[in-house]
Amino acid sequence: MVSSSSSLSSITSCQIFFSTQSGRAKSCARRSARILREQTTVQLLDGIGSPFDETRVPFLESISNSSNNTLFLMFVSTTGDGEHCDSIRNTWKILLQKSLPGHILTGKKFALFCLGDRAYGPQFCAAGRKLAVRLLQLGMTSSCEVGYGDDNTPNGGVFRDLDEWLDQKLLRLPSFGERKINLNNDTTISCPFQVFIDEAQGTNPFASSIDQDEKKQPEEPEEEWQNDFFENSYHDYFNQAGPVTAYSYNSCGERIITENNNNETTKYGSRNTEMTLLEGTVILNKRVTASDWKQDTRHLEIEIVKSQRTNKDNSNVNTLDANSISKICDLPYVAGDVASILPFNSREDVDRFLAVLPESLSSLADSPIRIDVDEYLMDNRYTRWPRRCTLRGWLTNCADIQSLPEREDLRVLSGYCSPRHYNVQGKKLRSLSETSEAALYGDYILREKRSWIDVLYDFESLRDPGSLLTMEALLMFLPPMRTRDFSIASAPSMTKLLRKWEVDDDQRNDSFSIELCVAVVEGTTRLGRDYHGLCSKFLSQIGLYYSIDGSFSKPSAQVRIWIRPGTFGKMPMHLTNPSSFQIPIICVGAGTGIAPMRSLMLERIAVRSLVMEEKMDTNNDSKTEEKTSQIVPMNRNENILVFGCRKQKADYYYEEEWKTLNKENNIRILTAFSQDQIRKMYVQKVLRQADDGALIAKHMLERKGAVYIAGGPKMARGVKQEIIEVLSELLGGEKQATKFLNKMQRIGRFNIEAWS
């Protein structure tokens, strides 16, 4: 993939692109831009770069119109089972168009760094590798070897691999010319923010919402983002914080889809014209693991009221693209979809953060502020925060103060130490950002999971009276809270079926609910430091009564949520007759990977029951009272569930539900409890041995069935490998088996949803 250096013209400018799901590719772009700026003479175009789909000029047009002396530096993450991230999918569709001439990008140069996890086996960095091949097909030249970043590389993960690639490959390109000898040690950067105290509002933003009678307090205190004074500002911020693929809903909370005039239907609408952010209330939160088990896993039910307001500036206007039409979907989401949830920081963590700030900042924690932005200085390094808020409200709702600072963050932070301590603490922070100190950074930040709160506490010169830390600085370097994704464990048609039984036909359903299965992330580092996952801990406590200083209170049960398409949206649902599905499915789930599998199973059971009821209504074969009777059983081999966990009596999620459905022949259940016997048993072995070893072949080749897998990457890879081995024996080799699975994946009958 690499051209000889003699064929490369001198590089005078560099434009950076990135595609990211969790933010790591953007962080790589940020670090690379700083190093290029310091160590080369190339001109950086457009700051640290842009997501592929969000450039001012479309990606392909930008490259085509560029000089041959411009290097296009790309950072591409892989998500799911070798798939592209949301922020490059539109660009990728354009690049795959067969009408593009093979020479359209001839003479243009690129350098590519791929991000992934080697635990995914052959799918490691698959998205980046596919992009490299396609760019070469279109005539581009690769300036140096493709770089690969592995999440599990010691002492820094992908960033450790990035530093090696930059130093050994990219920066050694002869076309860069001589590197700078004197590196720029200045850590100061231009700030696009200005913060002003809003004197008109005073120091109590909730003055209008608190009952003046001290004896009467509101039963549920209002959150800052719900307060009239701040609401519009927070609403605008939250709207742009969700995933780009989130479904759109109209003002009545009904899901809409966009259908192009060329009959291509997209799964999501336009975020700018319709409501994508939903507000839900947790109405059920219960533990589903044994009380003495080490893992706390929760089953949550979240109710979402359909009638919500959209953007107040444009509440009911539908301005979808002129080449598209929109239509209302009968169901609010699709089985197997994903809920993206934006958590809060706890009051305790916010108070801890305020305590490690200079007094000049912490004393203004509850003062309303206005944030002005200099558009000339804004680029992708910075977040567009709410324009009105308080410091406490911003820390609670927007800033991810529990995240681990990146090395570039520590480098910038060093410039805010008080001058009299800079030679000690400032230089220490700066050294932590250098490649040579990767092991020290790994020990201090990664292994001990030190958050922003911990770093500010450890480096007291940042809160010294001489500290240069300001509110504007916090706005620059604190990362925004990002959404966390959870597979939905409920089925929309099952909800529809149950409500049809529970309410009169003429009664309007003004809400819908979704269910989640969430494992709480918590543990202790080797030095005894406790840590927890922000969103899982948030969800485990929300809606529950708990004790604070001896008194009991109920935290807000509201969550901000987006719903987006999942991996299994093409699950076959066609019935050959009211009692059987045309295509059977096998669902393999381990641990909380059972969530999307439960959604798929319940959806098929509900759809079949609804079809049966509709037929009975048409033929008048039954009275209304009889419609609420037991769901008619189906052939149990049409829905096969393979579930794995550690111990049956500890973490067998939804055990009673599966037993009931299995007894009614609605599903067939196969289980693997890895720690209930001396020799560990896993789902891949159970699947391989089922029906005397004939199940996989009979299901996929004879019955033309679909297979869906959800859980950790090691498990998913093991199941896939077992399937390939079985098919290889019958199809004439591993190549033919892999080709068969790729075809099944294209038509939506073989999908994997795996996560680390």
N, C-alpha and C positions, 0 to 999 in steps of 0.2 A: 504493500500500500504506500510505500514511501518513494518519492521521486529522488533522483540524485540531486545533490545540493547545487551542482553546476547549472542545473536547469531552472533554478529559482532566482527570480529577480530580487533586488533589494526590497526589504519590507520597511516601509516608512510609516504605516498606520496599522492599527489593529482594532477590529470590532468584535465584541464579545456577546455571545448568546448563551442562554442556559435554559434547561428544562428541569423542573424540580417538583417533588411531591411533598417532601418534608423540610426543604430549605437548604440541604447540604450542597447541592449544585450551585445555588446562588452564593453560598459562603465560599466555595471554591473560586467562583468568578471574582468575588470581592478580593480574596487574597492574591489571586493571580494579577489582577489589575494593579494592586499596590506594588507588587514586586516588579512588574513590567515598567511601571512608572518610575520606580527608583533605580532600576538596573539597566534599562535600555533607553534608547533615544526615540523609540516609536511613539507616534501620537495615538493616544487612546480615544476612540470615538464613542460618544454616548456613555460617559461615566464607567460604571462597572459592567455595563451591558444590560440586556433586556431578555425577558422570556420570549421564546420563539414566536408565540402567537400574539404578543403584545408590543411589537415594535412599531415605531412611528411609520416606517415604510415596510410593506410586506417583505418577509424574509427573502423570498426568491428574487423579488425586484431589487432589494437592497444589494444582494450579491451581484446581480447582473449589471447594475449601474455603477459598480465600484471600480476603482483603479486596480490594475493587476499587481500593484505594490501593497495592497491591503491584505492582511492576514485575518481570516475569520476563525476566531478561537471559540470553541464550543464545549460546553459541559453538559452532559446528557445522563440523566438518571434513568434507571430501569425500575419499573413498578410491576406488581402482580407477577404473572407468569411470563416474564420476558416482554412486557408491554411498555409502550411510551407513556409518559406522564401527561396529565391533562393539559399542561401549558405548551405542548408541542403537537398535539393531535391534529389540529387544523392544518398546521404547516406540513405535517407528515402526509396527510391526505393529498395535499397539493403536489408534494414531491413525487408521490406515487402515480400521478396521472400519466397514462400511457401516451398522451398527446405531446408530452414534453420532448423536445429534440435531445438526442444524446450528447450534443455538443454545446448545449445552452450555457454551461458554466465553464467552458474551456478557458484556461489561463488563470482561473481563480484559485486561491490557495486556502487551505484550512488546516487547523490543528484540532484534535479531538481528545478530550479526557472523559472516560466513561466511569460512571459510579454504579456500584451494585454490591451484592453479597454473594460470596462464593458458595454459601450454603445452598443456593439455588441450582448448583451444578451446571449443566449445559446452558441454562438460561442466564448465567452470570453476565451482566452488562449487555444483554441481547439487544436492547433498544439502541444503544450507542453503536454497536457493531452493525446493525441494520442500516443506521443512518450513514455510517462511513461507506458502506458498499453502494448505497444509492447515490451519494455525492460523487463517488468515482465514476459511476455509470453516466452521470450527467456532465462529466468532463472536468470536474475539479481535481486539483492536485493536493495530495497529503504532504505537508511540509516536514513532518517528523512522525516517528512511530506513535500509534495510538496509545494513550495512557489509560491505565485501569486502576480504579480505586476500590478497595474492599473494605466494607464496614468493619470487618473483624481484624484488620491489620493492627498489631500491637502498637501502643503509644500514639494513638491518634486516628486510627481508622483510615478513611479515604484521604484525610488531610496529610497523613504521613506519606502515603503513596503520591499525592499531588506534589509535595515538596521535592521528592526524588525525581519525578517526571519533569518538573520545571527546571531543576538544576542540571539534570543529566541529558535531557532531550531538547525541550523547547528553547531554553536560553542559550544553547550551544549551536543554534542554527547560524551558519555562516552569513545568511542573508540579513541577520540582525545587525551585522557590523560589530564593532568593538563595544563591549559592555562598559558601563560607567565604572570608573575606579572609585570615586568618592560617593558613597551611598548617602542618601538624604535621611538624616536622623530626626527630622522634624515630625512630630506626631500631631501637630495642630491641623485641623481641617475646617473648611468653611462651613458655617452652621446656617441651615435654611430656616430655622425656627426663631421666633421671638415670642416670649411669654409675658403677659401682662395680668396683673391682679385686677379682677373685675370689681371695682369699688362700688358700683351701683347695686350689686347684689348683696353686698355685705359678706359676713363670714359664715352665715348659716344658709346654705342652699335649700334646705328643707323647711325653712320657716313657714312657708305657706301650707305645708302638708302636715305639720304637727299640731295636734290639738292644744290650744293654749291653756286649757284646763289641765293642770298637772295630774289630776286624778284620772284623766282619760287619755290613754295612749292608744295609738292605732294597733289593732290586733296583729296586722302584718305590716311592719315598717316598710316604707317605700325604698327601693333601691335607687341609687343616683341615676342610673340609665333610664329609669321610669319617671323621673321627676320632670315636670313640664319645662323647666328652665334649660335642662340639658338634653331632653329627649331627642329632638331633631338631630343634634350633633352626634349623639351616640348612634342613632338609627342610621345615619349616613355612613358612619364608620363600620358598623356591623354588616351593612349590606355588601361592602366590598371585601369583607373578611372571609366569606364562604367560598367553597369550591366552585370553579367556573362551570362545572357540569351539573350543578344543582338544578333540580326541577323548578319550574316556574308555576306559580299559583295566582289565580285572579283574586279580586277583592273579596270573593266569597270563600276563598280557601280551596277552590277546585283546581286540580292539576291540569295544566295545558301542555300540549305538545305543538311543535312547529312542523308543518308539512310544506316542503318546497314544491314549486310548480312542476319540477321534474320527478315528482312522486317519491323523492327521497325523504323519509321521515326521520327527524332527529329526536333524541331522547330528552332533550332539555330545551327550554325556551331562552329568551333574552333576559339576562339579569337586569339590564338597565330599564326595562319596560314593565316588568311584572315582579311580584313579590316572590323571593326565594327564601328569605329568612322567616322561619316559623318560631312561634313562642309556645313551648309546651310546659305542662305541669306534671311532675312526677306523682302519680296516684298510687303506685305500688312499688315497694323497694324491699325485697326480702333476700336473705342469704339462702343459697341453694347448695352449699357444701356443709358437711358435718361441722358442728360447733367446735370440735376439738381438732379440726383439720387445719393444716398450715396455710392453705389458700382460702382467702375470702372471695367467693364469687357471688355476684348479685344478679337477680332477675328484676328488671325494672319495667314498669309500664308507664308510658308517657302519653298523656292526653293532649291533643292539639286541637284547639278551637278553630273551626273553619273560617268563621267570619272575623277577619283581621284587617287592620288598615294596611294599605301599601304606602309607598312614599308620599308624604303629605303634600309635596310640591306637585305631584302628578298622580293622584290616587287611583284614577280609573281609566287612564288613557292607555290604549294598546297601540303602540307604534312599532309593531313587528315589521321586519323587512318587507318591502313592497313585493318581493318575489316569493313571499311565504304566506301561508294562511295558518291560523291557529284553531285548535279545537279542544273541547273539554274532554278529559279522560274520566271514565266512570270510576276508576279506583284511584285513591290518593297516592299510591306508590305501587311498585312491582315487587313480587316475591324475590328475595335475594338482594334487594337494594341495600344501600349503606346510609346510616345516619351520621352526619358530621356535626359534632357538638363542640361549642365554644365554652370552656369552663370559666369559673371565677377563681381568683386567688382567695384563700381563706383570710378572715380577719386577723388571725394569729400571724400568718406569714406577712401580711401587709404591715402590721405593727412592728414585726422584726425588721423589715426593710427600712421603715421610717426611722427606727432606732439607730441604724448605722449610717444615716445621712447626716451631713453638716446641719447644725441647728438652724442655720439660715433657711434651709429647705424644709426640715421637719416641722418647724413652727408654722408653716403655711399649708400644712397638710389638708385642712378643710376649707381653705379660701378658694372661692371660685376664680378660675383663670381663663384667659382667652389666649389661644395659640394661633399666631399669624405665621404664614408661610411665604418665603421668598421663592417664587416659582422658578426663577433663573438658576437657583442653587439646588433645586430638588432633582434627585435621580433615584434609581432603584435601590440605592443604599438605605434610603429613609422611608419611614412609614407615614402615611397620611392619617394622623391621629384625630380624635374628635376635636373640633375647634373650641368647644366649651366643656369644661369639666373641673374637677378638683384633683389635686395630686393624689389624694387617697382613692378617689373614684377611678382615676386613670390606672393606678397600680392594681386596683381590685379587678377591673374589667378588661384592661387592654394590654398591659405589659407582662411579659412572661418572666417574672422575677425568679422563678424556680428553675429556669433553664440553665444549662452549663455554659459559661462564657467561652466563646471560641478564642483561638490564639490571636486573631486580629482584634478582638474586643479588648483583650488584655493589653495589647500594644497601644490602642487608642486610650485606654483607661490610664496608662502610665503618665500621660501628659496632664492629668488632673490632680496628681499628688501635690501636696504643698511643696513649694520650692525648697524649703529647708530639709525636707525628707527625700527629695528626688534622687539623690545620689545612692540611697539605700533602697527604698521601696519602689521608686519610679523605675530604676534600672532593673530591679528584680522582676517587676511586671513585664517590662519590655523583653527581658531575656526569655521569659516563658513563651513568647510568641515566635522565637527563632527556631529554625529547623534543628539546630544543634542541641536544643533543649527539649526535644520531643519526649524523651523519657521522663523528664521532670514534669512536663505538662501532663503526661499520662498519669503519673503518680498523684500529682496535686489535684487535678481537676477530674479526670475521667474515672480513675479507680475509686476515689473518695467522693465522687459526685458532688463537688462543691458548686453551689449555685451562685448567682449574683449576690445574694444575701451574704453568703459565706465569704466571698472574696472581699466585699466591702468591709466586713467585720475584721478579717485578717489584716488588711492594709489600712491601719487607722489613719494614715496621712491623708486618706481620701475624705475623712470627716473632720480632720484638723481644722481649726479656725482659719488657717491659711490655705485650705483646699480650694482648688479652682472649679470644683464640681458645681454645676448650676442645673436648673431645670431644663434649660436648652440642651445641655450635654446629655442628660438622661433621655430626652426625646430622641437624640441622635443614636445612642448606642444600645439602649435596651430593646430587645426584639419584641415584636408583637406576639400576643397569644395566638397560637394557631389551632385550628380545629383538630379534633381527634376523631378518627373514623371507627365506627362500630357496625358490624353487620346486623341488620334487623332480623330478629328472631321470630317475628309474627308474620301472618299471611293476610293480605288485604281482603281476599275473598272470604276467608274464614270469619273475619270481623263482620263482613257484609252478611254472611249467612247467619251468624249468631244474632245480629241485630234484627234481622228479618223475623226471627223467631220471637224476639223479646219485645218488639214495639209494633204498633199498628202500621199498616202500609202507608197511611196518609200522614204519619208523624215524621217530620223532617229531622234527619240526623245532622246536628250542628257541629259535630266533632268527629275525629277519628283518633285512634291510638296506635302506637307502635310499641313493641317489646324488645328489650335488649338483654343480652347475657354478658356481663362485664366482670372480668377478673381484676381484682384490685392489685395494683403493683406496689409492693412495699418490701423493705428488707433492711439489712445492716451491712455496711462496708467492713472491710477487714480491720479497720481501726475503730470499729464500733459506732460509726455515724449512721443514724437512721435516715432513710430516704423513702419517698413514695412517689407514685405517678400522679401528676397534677389532676388529670381528668378522671381517672378511675377512682381516686380518693374522693374527689368532688362528688361524683355520682354515687359513691357508696354511702355518703352522709346526707345527701340532699333529701328533704322531705321527712327526715327522721328527727325525733326528739332526742336531745342530748344535753348533758349537764355542763354548765359553765359557771364556775365559782359557786357551786352549790345550788344554782337555780336552773330551771328547765326552760328551754326556749325551742322554737321551731324555725330553722333557717328557711330562706326562700326556697320554694319547691319549683321555681320556674327555671327553664333552660332555654338557651338559644340554639336552634337546630336547623340544619339544612338536610334535605334528602336528595341523594344522587344515585344514578344507576350503579348497580353492582356488576359482578362478573358473570352472574348466572341468568341474565335477562332473557336469554333465548331458550329457556327450558321448554321442551315440547309439551303442549297442553291439549293436543287434538284428541278427541274421543271418537273411536270408530263406531261406538254405540253408547248408550247412556251408562253402561256398566264397565267399560274397559277403555284404557288409553291405548292409542296406536303405538306409542313408543314408551317402553319401561325406563326407569332411571335407577341408578345406584348412587347414593350419596354417602361419601366417606368424610366423617368429621371427627377430629380429636380435640379434647378440651373445649374451649369456647368456640372452636371451629364448628361446633354443633349449631350455632346460631343461624347461619344462612341455610344449613341443611334442614333445620326445623321449619324455616319459612317455606322452603320448596315443598316439603312433604305435606304440610298443612294446606298449602295452596292447592295442590292437586286433589286432596281429599275434599276440600270445600267446593272447588269447581265442579267436580263430579256430582256432588250432592245438589248443587244449584241446578245443574242440568236435569237431574232426576226430578227435582221438584217442579221445574218448568214443564217437563213432560207430563207429570201428574196433573198440573193445573190445566194443561191443554186438553187432556183426555178425560178430565173430571173423574179420575180413578180413585180419588181419596178426598176425605174431608179435611178442612183446615186444621183441625186438632191433630190429625195424624201426621202432619208435616213436621211436627217437632219431635217425632220419634227418632230412634237410633239411626245414624247414617248407614246406608246400605253398604255392606262390605264389598271389596273388590278382590281381584286376584292379588294375593300378597306379594307375588314376584314382580308386580308392576312398580312397586315402591320398596326398594331395598335400602335399608339404612345400616351402615357400618360405623359404630361409635367406639371410640377409645378413650380411656382415662387411666388414672393410676390405680384407684381402688373403688370397687363397687359401692361400698358403704360410706365412702368419703366424698367422691366427686363425680358420681353418675348423674349428670344433669338431666332433668325431666324424666327420671326413671319411671314413675308411675304413669306418666302420659304415654311413654313408648310401650309399656306393658299393656295398657288398655287398647291402644291402636293395633298392637300385634295380635292381641286376643280377638279383636274384631276383624282380623284379616285385612285391615287397611294398609298395613305395612308389614314387612319382614325385617326383624332386627337381628343383627349380628354384633356381638360385643367383644372388646379386647380390654381386659383390666391388667395392665402391665405389671403391677406389684402384688397381685393376689396369688401368685404362685412362684416357685423358685426360679423357673426359667421364664423370663419376661415374654409377654405376648403382646404384639402390636397389630394395628389394624391391617397393615399390608399382608401379614401372615394369615390373619383370619380370612381376608378376602381371597387370597391365593388358594387356601385349603377348602373353601366352601364348596359344597356339593361334590366332594371327592376331587376337588381341583378343577371342576368343569364350569364353575359359575362365570368366570370372566369371559371365556370363549363363547359360551352359550348366550350370554347377555349381549355382548358387543357384536358378534358375528352372525349368530342365528336370529336373535330378536332385534338386532339393529338398535340396541339400547344406548342411552346416554349415561355418562359418568361425570360426577361433580365431586371435587375434593376441596376441603377447607381445613386449615390448621397451620402448624409450623412448617417451614420449608423442608426440614429434614424428613418429616413424615410424608409430606406431599411428594418429595422426590422418591421416597421408598415405594409408595403406592404406584406411582407412574412407572417405576422400573419393573415392578412385578407385572404390570399390565403389558409392558413392552416385551418382557421375556415370554409370556404366554402367547402373545400375538406373533412373535418372531417364529415360534415353532410351527405355527399354522399358516403364516403368510410368506414364508421363505426367507426370513432373515430380519435383523434389526432395522435395516434401512427401510424395508417395506412396512414394518410395524410402525416406525416413526412417521412415515408418510401417511399411513392410515390415520394415526392420531391427529396429525396436523390438519387433515381434511375434516375430521370430526370437530376439531376446535373451530375451524372456520365457519361451520354451520351451527355452532353453539351446542354441540353434544358431548364435548369434552372440555371442561374448564377447571382451572385451579385458582383458588384464592388463598395465597399463603403470605405469612408475615413473620418477621423475626421477633 
